[in-house]
Amino acid sequence: MSSPRLQVRDVFGSWNVDIVATPFTIGRRDTKSLRLGAIEVSRDHAEIIERDGRYLIRDLQSRYGTFVAGEPITECELREGDEIRLGRAGGSTLVFLGADDSTAEISANPRASLNQITDLLERLRRVGAGRILQDVLALLLDAALELTKADRGFVMLAAADGRLEFRMGRGPAGHSLSDATFATSRQVPNDVFQTGETRVLQDLFDDSVRDGHETTRGLGIRHIICVPLHLVRFVDAAEAAPEERRLGVLYLDGQERGSLVSSVTRSALETLAAEASLALENARLYRDQLEKVRLDQELRVAAEIQQALLPHATTGLSFLDAAAASKPCRSIGGDFFDYPRQASPSFVFTLGDVAGKGPPAALMSAMLQGMFALVSRSQFTEGPASVVTTINQALLQHSIEARFVTLFLGVISGDGHVIYCNAGHCPPFVVGAAGVRRLEAGGVVCGMFDGARYEQQTVRLDPGDAIVIYSDGVSDAVDPADQEFGEARLLAAIQQAGTGSAQTLVDAVIDAVQRHTAGAVQNDDVTVMAIRYRGAPSIA
């Protein structure tokens, strides 16, 4: 009785092979009973065993799976005519033929090359849709090596500075090759990348081409083909030329010619490279999108941390109430406010605006909050000017280039006296029955001048008076016509709020700014603090 057989169908054609002995092993290794080179075939993919006169196929934990009659299997009894597919894409298909089957040998399909290319391109498109760069590179190299029977393949991609960088190398049976393995002349890849034209060297030992390739010849390599990877984007306008961007090169070499330098191979590789370029671009876009998602997540966490560092929006003592709000123009910003509790019955408050925006300004503002919390506990007996001087010197000691802060710092006692220092900040409004005052005394911005001197001043509040401190993001807020909100509109919003609470004042200012900007994109953070003085606490 003759042995059962497998009819093998892959990109190279169809043929029959006898199952002479079991276990009959299938995979990409040279030692297998049936060696198949398709990309989705694992090195140790499957085996056929005989058990009590029955033949069973067993998957050997292959990467892409084994399918019988379209269903994934771990172990399955084979029946005559069963179709076995190795991998999800069906790059290699086997048909189990019984021992008595008289099916004639099937010769190689004359259209095998076309089928091969179509199959490889289809797989490449699927991997390109997955948008994982390393997978695209691995599939490109495996497909190119299978197509050409080359000994080695390398992909080099363009770096940010325009130079070619080694990204991946593969040898027979999918073995990874390092950059050190690519001990060949870089002349060919560089020429192909610069010209955008395929380069074929049919025999490096020929006198006409041997110059400049000594290193490559020293490895015994005779034949080279290098194909450019370039992305072509077509534009809508008929008269405009398509945009082309070179991504890198696909380099293949070998000691034996095989099909490496045939015209069919060259055409197939160029088509393959075009599809690979699209897949590489998809992978890059997907990677950029993942990076954006990661950065957005980090910014969300940073924004939560920044909000947590700020005090509660509203607070107060028996003689006043205070409220504040800060709206960064980006996820996080450089404005901050604070009113730490003191051992004395006085109320300490500050509002600052760090130069710049985004994460750098946010880190600076967090550092300043820490400084303020530290020095305010020990230096307020000397007054706000002493605290501002200490902060200025601390910033200069850190030598943070182009980072300074405008700062307003004050302390209010129960009898209505306000001692304050204004370090280059927008002068706050004091609004009450007696009119409108501005709090301007102090000095220059902090962190800019060594040895800067700061002064402090004392004013008296009457019951019902309100102090409104704000960052320049309020007065500089623009509408869609690029008209600034301005201090006149700010003062009008404060006065229209009347004698309401501090929170009412803050809400009135924020609402007025939002109505003015009408959704226009802003370039600075908006921060407002209001303090309503009620009068000296009564003594029981």
C-alpha positions in Angstrom: 0.0 0.0 0.0 1.4 3.3 -1.0 1.9 6.2 1.5 -0.6 9.0 1.9 0.3 12.2 0.3 -0.1 16.0 0.7 -0.9 18.2 -2.2 1.0 21.4 -1.5 -0.3 24.7 -2.9 1.6 28.0 -2.3 2.8 31.0 -4.1 5.3 28.9 -6.0 2.8 26.5 -7.5 1.4 23.1 -6.6 3.1 19.7 -6.1 2.6 16.4 -4.2 4.8 15.1 -1.4 4.6 11.6 0.2 4.2 11.1 3.9 6.8 8.4 4.1 7.2 8.4 7.9 5.7 10.0 10.9 6.0 12.3 12.7 5.9 14.2 9.4 7.0 17.7 10.4 6.0 21.0 8.7 7.6 24.4 9.1 10.2 26.9 7.9 13.2 25.1 9.4 15.6 23.3 7.0 15.2 20.1 9.0 11.5 19.8 8.5 10.0 16.9 6.4 8.1 19.6 4.5 9.8 23.0 4.5 7.7 25.9 3.4 8.9 29.5 3.2 5.6 31.4 3.4 5.6 34.3 5.8 2.8 33.0 8.1 4.4 29.5 8.4 6.2 29.2 11.7 9.6 27.5 12.0 7.9 24.6 13.9 4.4 24.9 12.6 2.6 21.5 12.6 3.2 17.8 12.4 1.3 14.8 11.0 1.4 11.6 13.1 0.0 8.1 12.6 -2.1 6.6 15.4 -3.8 3.1 14.9 -3.9 3.5 11.2 -5.3 7.0 11.4 -3.5 10.2 10.5 -3.8 13.2 12.7 -2.4 16.8 12.3 -1.3 18.6 15.3 -0.5 22.4 15.6 2.8 23.1 17.3 1.7 26.4 18.9 2.4 28.2 15.6 2.1 32.0 15.5 -0.7 32.2 12.9 -2.4 28.9 13.5 -3.4 25.8 11.6 -6.8 25.4 10.0 -8.6 22.3 8.7 -11.7 22.9 6.6 -11.5 26.5 7.6 -11.6 25.9 11.4 -8.6 26.5 13.7 -7.4 23.2 15.3 -5.0 22.0 17.9 -5.2 18.4 16.9 -7.5 16.9 14.3 -7.9 13.6 12.4 -7.3 14.0 8.7 -9.7 12.6 6.2 -9.2 12.3 2.5 -9.7 15.6 0.7 -9.3 17.7 3.9 -7.8 21.1 3.2 -5.2 22.3 5.6 -4.3 25.9 5.8 -1.2 27.1 7.5 -1.7 30.7 8.7 -4.7 32.9 8.6 -3.9 34.3 5.1 -3.6 30.9 3.5 -0.1 31.5 2.2 0.4 27.7 2.2 -2.5 25.3 1.7 -2.2 21.5 1.9 -4.7 18.8 0.7 -4.6 15.5 2.4 -4.7 12.7 -0.2 -5.3 9.1 0.8 -2.8 6.3 0.1 -4.9 5.0 -2.9 -5.6 8.4 -4.3 -4.6 8.5 -8.0 -4.5 12.2 -8.4 -1.8 13.1 -10.9 1.1 15.2 -10.0 0.4 18.8 -10.5 3.0 20.7 -12.3 4.2 24.2 -11.3 1.7 26.9 -12.2 3.0 29.0 -15.0 1.4 32.0 -13.3 3.1 31.3 -10.0 5.1 34.5 -10.0 2.0 36.6 -10.4 0.2 34.6 -7.7 3.2 35.0 -5.4 3.4 38.8 -5.8 -0.4 39.1 -5.3 -0.2 37.0 -2.2 2.7 38.9 -0.7 1.1 42.3 -1.4 -2.1 41.2 0.2 -0.3 40.2 3.3 1.6 43.4 3.3 -1.6 45.5 3.1 -3.0 43.6 6.1 0.1 44.3 8.2 0.1 47.9 7.0 -3.5 48.2 8.3 -2.1 47.0 11.6 0.2 50.0 11.7 2.9 48.4 13.8 6.3 49.5 12.3 8.3 46.5 13.4 5.7 44.1 11.9 5.7 46.0 8.6 9.5 45.9 8.4 9.6 42.2 9.3 7.0 41.3 6.8 8.6 43.4 4.0 11.9 41.6 4.5 10.5 38.1 4.8 8.4 38.7 1.7 11.4 40.1 -0.3 13.6 37.2 0.8 11.0 34.7 -0.2 10.4 36.4 -3.5 14.1 36.6 -4.5 15.8 33.8 -2.6 18.4 36.3 -1.5 20.7 35.4 1.4 20.1 38.6 3.3 17.8 41.6 3.4 18.1 45.0 5.2 15.8 48.0 5.5 17.3 51.4 6.1 15.0 54.4 6.8 15.7 58.1 6.6 16.4 59.8 10.0 15.4 63.3 10.9 18.6 64.7 9.5 18.2 62.9 6.2 20.8 60.2 6.7 19.9 56.5 6.3 19.7 54.5 9.5 19.7 50.7 9.8 16.3 49.6 11.1 16.1 45.8 10.5 17.9 42.9 8.9 16.8 39.4 8.2 18.5 36.3 7.0 17.2 32.8 5.9 14.3 31.3 7.8 13.5 34.7 9.4 16.7 35.0 11.4 17.3 38.6 12.7 20.5 40.3 11.6 22.0 43.2 13.5 23.5 46.4 12.2 27.0 44.9 12.7 26.0 42.1 10.2 25.5 44.8 7.5 29.2 44.9 7.0 28.9 46.0 3.4 29.5 49.1 1.5 26.9 51.8 2.1 27.6 53.2 -1.3 24.7 51.4 -3.0 22.0 52.2 -0.4 23.0 55.9 -0.3 23.0 56.1 -4.1 19.6 54.6 -4.4 18.2 56.8 -1.7 19.6 59.9 -3.3 18.5 59.1 -6.9 15.3 57.3 -6.1 16.2 54.6 -8.7 16.5 50.9 -8.3 20.1 49.6 -8.5 21.0 46.1 -9.6 24.6 44.7 -9.5 24.6 41.4 -11.2 28.2 40.3 -10.4 30.5 42.2 -8.0 33.4 40.0 -9.2 33.1 41.4 -12.7 35.9 43.9 -13.4 33.4 46.5 -14.6 31.6 46.8 -11.2 34.1 45.7 -8.6 35.6 49.1 -7.7 34.2 50.5 -4.5 32.7 47.2 -3.3 35.7 45.5 -1.7 34.1 45.0 1.7 31.0 43.4 0.1 33.0 41.1 -2.1 35.1 40.1 0.9 31.9 38.5 2.3 31.5 36.4 -0.8 28.5 38.5 -2.0 28.1 38.6 -5.8 24.7 40.0 -6.5 22.8 43.0 -5.1 19.5 44.7 -5.7 18.5 47.8 -3.8 15.0 49.3 -4.2 14.0 52.8 -3.0 11.1 53.2 -0.5 9.3 56.4 -1.4 5.8 57.7 -0.8 3.9 59.4 -3.5 0.9 61.6 -2.6 -1.3 62.7 -5.4 -2.9 66.1 -5.1 -6.4 67.3 -6.1 -5.4 69.9 -8.6 -4.7 68.5 -12.0 -1.9 71.0 -12.7 0.0 70.3 -9.5 2.8 67.7 -9.4 2.4 64.8 -7.0 4.4 65.1 -3.8 7.1 62.5 -3.3 8.9 61.7 -0.1 11.7 59.2 0.2 11.5 57.0 3.2 14.5 54.7 2.8 15.7 51.7 0.9 15.2 47.9 0.7 18.6 46.2 0.2 19.0 42.5 -0.8 22.2 40.5 -1.6 23.3 37.0 -2.1 26.1 34.7 -3.1 24.0 32.8 -5.7 22.1 34.6 -8.4 18.8 32.6 -8.1 16.0 34.9 -9.1 17.6 37.9 -7.4 18.5 39.9 -10.5 15.8 38.8 -12.9 13.6 41.5 -14.5 10.5 39.8 -13.1 12.0 40.0 -9.6 13.0 43.6 -10.0 9.5 44.6 -11.1 7.9 42.6 -8.2 10.3 44.2 -5.7 9.5 47.7 -6.9 5.8 47.0 -6.6 6.4 45.5 -3.2 8.4 48.5 -2.1 5.6 50.8 -3.2 3.1 48.9 -1.0 5.6 48.8 1.8 6.0 52.6 1.7 2.3 53.0 2.2 2.4 50.6 5.1 5.4 52.4 6.7 3.6 55.7 6.4 0.5 54.2 8.1 2.7 52.8 10.8 4.3 56.2 11.3 0.9 58.0 11.5 -0.4 55.3 13.9 2.7 55.7 16.1 2.3 59.5 16.1 -1.3 59.1 17.1 -0.4 56.7 19.9 2.2 59.2 21.1 -0.4 62.0 21.0 -2.8 59.9 23.0 0.0 59.3 25.6 0.9 62.9 25.8 -2.8 63.9 26.1 -3.2 61.5 28.9 -0.1 62.8 30.7 -1.4 66.4 30.3 -4.7 65.4 31.7 -2.9 63.9 34.8 -0.8 67.0 35.0 -3.9 69.2 34.9 -5.5 67.2 37.7 -2.3 67.6 39.8 -2.1 71.3 39.1 -5.7 71.8 40.1 -5.1 69.7 43.3 -2.2 72.1 44.2 -4.5 75.1 44.1 -6.5 75.8 47.3 -10.3 75.5 47.4 -12.0 78.0 45.2 -13.7 79.7 48.1 -12.5 80.4 51.6 -12.9 83.0 54.2 -12.6 84.3 57.8 -15.0 86.0 60.0 -14.3 89.4 58.5 -14.0 88.4 54.7 -14.7 85.9 52.1 -12.5 85.0 49.1 -12.9 83.1 45.9 -10.7 82.4 42.8 -10.8 80.6 39.5 -8.1 79.8 37.0 -8.7 78.7 33.4 -5.5 77.7 31.4 -5.5 78.4 27.7 -4.0 74.9 27.3 -4.4 71.8 29.3 -2.1 73.2 32.0 -0.9 76.8 32.5 1.4 79.1 34.4 -1.1 81.1 36.5 -1.5 80.2 40.2 -3.2 81.5 43.3 -3.1 80.6 47.0 -4.3 81.7 50.4 -2.5 79.6 53.0 -3.8 79.4 56.6 -1.7 81.4 59.1 -1.4 81.1 62.8 -2.4 84.7 63.1 -6.0 85.8 62.4 -4.8 87.7 59.3 -5.6 86.5 55.7 -2.6 86.0 53.4 -3.2 85.7 49.6 -1.2 85.7 46.4 -1.7 85.5 42.6 1.1 84.9 40.1 1.6 84.7 36.4 4.6 82.8 35.1 6.0 83.9 31.7 5.2 81.3 29.0 2.5 78.6 28.7 2.1 74.9 28.9 4.2 72.4 30.9 7.3 74.6 31.5 5.2 77.4 32.9 3.1 74.9 35.0 6.2 73.4 36.5 7.5 76.8 37.4 4.1 77.8 39.0 4.2 74.6 41.1 7.7 75.5 42.3 6.6 79.0 43.2 3.6 77.7 45.1 6.0 75.6 47.1 8.3 78.6 47.7 5.4 80.8 48.8 4.0 78.2 51.2 7.5 77.8 52.7 8.5 81.4 53.2 5.0 82.7 54.1 5.1 80.7 57.3 8.4 82.3 58.5 8.7 85.7 56.9 5.3 87.4 57.1 6.3 89.1 60.3 8.6 91.2 58.1 5.9 91.8 55.5 5.1 90.9 51.9 8.1 92.8 50.4 10.5 90.5 52.3 8.7 87.4 51.0 8.8 88.7 47.4 12.5 89.5 47.8 13.3 86.0 48.9 11.3 84.5 46.0 13.2 86.7 43.5 16.6 85.6 44.8 15.5 82.0 44.8 14.5 82.2 41.2 17.8 83.8 40.2 19.7 81.1 42.0 18.0 78.5 39.9 19.2 80.3 36.8 16.1 79.3 34.7 16.5 81.1 31.4 13.7 83.3 30.2 11.5 82.3 33.2 10.1 85.0 35.4 6.9 85.7 37.2 4.7 88.6 38.0 3.4 88.4 41.5 0.9 90.1 43.8 1.2 89.3 47.5 -0.9 90.7 50.4 -2.1 90.2 53.9 -5.4 91.6 55.3 -6.0 92.0 59.1 -9.4 92.0 60.7 -9.4 95.8 61.0 -9.3 96.2 57.2 -5.6 97.1 56.8 -4.0 95.6 53.7 -0.3 95.3 53.4 0.7 94.4 49.9 3.6 94.1 47.4 3.1 94.1 43.6 6.0 92.6 41.7 5.2 93.7 38.1 1.7 92.4 38.2 -1.5 93.9 36.8 -2.5 96.4 39.5 -5.6 94.9 41.3 -8.8 97.0 41.7 -10.1 98.0 45.0 -13.8 98.9 44.5 -16.1 100.3 47.2 -18.4 103.1 48.2 -15.4 105.5 48.2 -14.6 104.7 44.5 -11.9 102.8 42.7 -8.3 102.4 43.7 -5.4 100.5 42.2 -2.7 98.6 44.1 0.6 99.4 42.3 3.4 99.7 44.9 6.1 97.0 44.8 8.8 96.6 42.2 9.8 94.7 39.1 8.9 91.2 38.1 10.5 88.3 40.0 13.4 86.3 38.6 14.8 89.0 36.3 17.1 91.3 38.2 19.6 90.4 40.9 19.3 92.6 44.0 16.0 94.1 43.0 14.4 96.1 45.8 10.7 95.7 46.6 8.6 98.0 48.7 5.3 97.4 50.4 2.3 99.7 51.1 -0.6 99.7 53.4 -4.2 100.7 52.5 -7.4 100.6 54.5 -10.5 98.8 53.4 -14.0 99.9 54.4 -16.7 97.3 55.1 -18.1 96.2 51.7 -15.0 97.0 49.8 -13.7 94.3 47.3 -10.3 93.6 46.0 -10.1 92.0 42.6 -6.7 90.5 41.5 -6.4 89.2 37.9 -3.8 87.9 35.5 -3.2 89.7 32.2 -5.0 86.9 30.4 -8.2 88.6 31.6 -7.5 92.1 30.2 -5.7 90.7 27.1 -8.5 88.3 26.2 -9.6 88.9 22.6 -12.8 88.5 20.7 -13.1 87.0 17.1 -12.2 90.5 15.7 -9.0 90.6 17.8 -10.4 93.3 20.2 -9.0 93.1 23.7 -11.3 92.8 26.7 -9.4 95.6 28.5 -9.5 97.0 31.9 -12.6 99.2 31.3 -14.7 96.1 30.6 -13.2 94.4 33.6 -14.1 97.2 35.9 -17.6 97.4 34.5 -18.1 93.7 35.2 -16.9 94.2 38.8 -19.2 97.2 39.4 -22.2 95.4 37.8 -21.8 92.6 40.3 -22.6 95.1 43.0 -22.1 94.1 46.6 -22.4 90.3 46.1 -20.1 87.7 47.5 -16.5 87.1 46.4 -17.7 84.2 44.3 -20.3 86.4 42.6 -17.5 88.8 41.6 -15.3 86.0 40.2 -18.3 84.5 38.3 -19.2 88.0 36.9 -15.6 88.6 35.6 -15.3 85.1 34.1 -18.7 85.3 32.4 -17.9 88.8 31.0 -14.6 87.5 29.5 -16.3 84.4 28.0 -19.1 86.5 26.4 -16.4 88.9 25.0 -14.2 86.2 23.5 -17.2 84.3 22.0 -15.2 81.1 21.5 -12.1 82.8 20.0 -8.8 80.9 20.7 -6.9 82.6 23.6 -3.2 82.8 24.0 -3.0 83.2 27.8 -4.3 81.8 31.0 -7.3 83.6 32.7 -7.1 83.8 36.5 -9.3 85.9 38.8 -9.3 86.3 42.6 -11.8 88.4 44.6 -11.9 89.3 48.3 -14.9 90.9 49.9 -14.2 92.7 53.2 -17.2 92.5 55.6 -15.8 94.6 58.4 -14.0 94.1 61.7 -15.2 91.1 63.6 -17.3 91.9 66.6 -15.9 91.3 70.1 -18.2 89.4 72.3 
